[in-house]
Amino acid sequence: MAKLVKIYGGEIEKYELTFLGEVFDFSMLPTECGSESDKPTFDSQVADKYPELAEDDKLMQILDRLSNEDDADDILGLLDELGGWED
């Protein structure tokens, strides 16, 4: 089951995605112009770990959206869609 955890501490937002039995994570760190990621976002991390999945545009779009989405209902829908790749 795909799961997304967001952890807020100080000015840092940490994102952890559990998908295909792996945990992918990145943190958003404050900068003078807003914030930036300390690592590649979920789509890039999954593509690096599972190159065969990088060819699935729909999956990559879902993972990209999860890296940026704030609406809880939309996040739950995206996690639901990820379930299809874990079956």
C-alpha positions in Angstrom: 0.0 0.0 0.0 1.4 3.4 -1.0 1.7 5.9 1.8 2.8 9.5 2.0 4.0 11.1 5.2 4.7 14.9 5.5 6.8 16.0 8.5 7.0 19.6 9.4 9.8 20.8 11.7 11.1 24.3 12.0 11.2 25.6 8.4 11.8 22.2 6.9 9.1 20.1 5.2 10.1 16.4 4.8 8.2 14.1 2.4 8.4 10.3 2.7 6.7 8.1 0.1 6.4 4.3 0.7 6.0 2.6 -2.6 6.8 -0.9 -3.8 8.2 -1.7 -0.4 10.8 1.2 -0.6 10.9 4.6 1.1 11.6 7.5 -1.1 12.2 10.9 0.6 13.2 14.5 0.1 13.1 17.6 2.2 12.2 21.2 1.2 14.7 23.6 2.7 14.3 27.3 3.0 16.3 29.6 0.7 16.3 33.3 0.1 13.8 32.8 -2.8 11.5 30.4 -1.1 12.5 26.8 -0.8 14.3 24.0 -2.7 14.6 20.3 -2.5 17.6 18.6 -1.0 17.2 15.5 -3.3 15.4 14.7 -6.5 11.6 14.4 -6.2 9.7 11.1 -6.2 9.4 10.6 -9.9 13.2 10.9 -10.4 14.0 8.7 -7.4 11.6 5.9 -8.5 12.9 6.2 -12.1 16.5 5.8 -10.8 15.6 2.8 -8.7 13.2 1.2 -11.2 14.2 2.3 -14.8 11.5 0.1 -16.4 8.9 2.2 -14.6 10.3 5.4 -15.9 8.7 4.5 -19.3 5.2 4.7 -17.8 4.2 8.4 -18.3 1.1 8.1 -16.2 3.0 6.7 -13.2 5.7 9.4 -13.5 3.0 12.1 -13.6 1.3 10.7 -10.5 4.7 10.7 -8.7 5.4 14.2 -9.8 2.1 15.4 -8.6 2.6 13.7 -5.2 5.9 15.7 -4.8 3.9 19.0 -5.1 0.3 18.3 -4.1 -1.1 19.9 -0.9 -4.8 19.0 -1.1 -5.5 15.9 1.1 -8.3 14.6 -1.2 -6.1 14.8 -4.2 -3.2 13.1 -2.4 -5.5 10.2 -1.3 -6.6 9.8 -4.9 -3.1 9.7 -6.2 -2.1 7.2 -3.5 -5.0 5.1 -4.6 -3.9 5.2 -8.2 -0.4 4.1 -7.1 -1.9 1.0 -5.6 -2.4 -0.4 -9.2 1.4 -0.6 -9.6 1.9 -2.4 -6.4 -0.5 -5.3 -7.1 
